[in-house]
Amino acid sequence: MLTFNCSQAGSDFFSRIHKGKKITPVEKPPIPSAEGDVLHADPNQWLVHAATVKRKHVLVATHLKTRYSMLFFDMKKADDTGFVKTFTHRWADGVMNIALKCGVLDILAPKVCDPLLSGLGSTYCFYHRSDRSSQGQINEIMRLFKWDAEGLDFVKQSWSARRYDEAINRTPRTIPGIKGYGWPEEEMLIHWLTAFGGIDAATAREAREQYRLAQRTRAFPNAPAFLAPHE
């Protein structure tokens, strides 16, 4: 089950007042509430934060385990169902695009993958719970987005959301369980392949190497293989 942990701003975004009564899907977290390493190790945990940019509602969702992030423009307030639908579509579309570009899409097992994807987002919950390290990343993403939004109307360009996600997730980040810096795009791809693609650990390692090779080729398109940077 997908768990959307909401910052205070995120909780307020999904809430509304009707006849003087607060209506919200956001619940108090279970007691005792998971936090830190325990929360980061759970692959179903996301952190959602909301802000207003150029009078539009903007949301950022960050996967706590991989730090993969997605930015949503002009979202409808207090529409949790609409958010989850948009979220799952963007998530699947984004990761499939990564898999296609690095040549690992064909290793997915359709008989395993399709049923899991069809049920993606069918069960979920919202908790009023934050995560300090992930919130720091979200704050940086929002700060840069506000600068970029000054000169461009992102809402009116259908391609911009996924392209912005790509830029975010190709930025090195501190990721739980990884020494130094890691790439959220790479970690989410491997998570997705193992969780939804029905592949084993050995195949996942091969997919990781294929991803890294594709990245080196992209960075040095005309370089001989022996000149490309190695891990």
DAJO-V278751 format. One line per field, one symbol per residue. ss: DSSP state (a for helix, b for strand, c for the rest). psi: psi as a letter, one per 30 degrees, with the letter a starting at -180 (. if undefined). Layout:
ss=???
psi=???
This chain:
ss=cbbbbbcaaaaaacbbbbccbbbbcbbccccccccaaaaaacccbbbbbbbbbccbbbbbbbbcccccbbbbcccccccaaaaaaaaaaaaaaaaaaaaaacccaaaccaaaaaaaaacccccbbbbbcccaaaaaaaaaaaaaaaaaaccccaaacccaaaaaaaaaaccbbccccccccbbaaaaaaaaaaaaaccccaaaaaaaaaaaaaaaaaaacccccaaacccc
psi=kkjjkkleeeeeegllkjhgkkkkfklkllkkkklbeeeffjfgklkkkllkkhgkkkkkkkkeefgklkkkkhkkkgieeeeeeeeeeeeeeeeeeeeefgggeffkjefeeeeeefgkgfkllkkjkljeeeeeeeeeeeeeeeeefegkjeefjffeeeeeeeeefgkklkkkfkkblljeeeeeeeeeeeeffhlleeeeeeeeeeeeeeeeeeeifgkleffkkl.
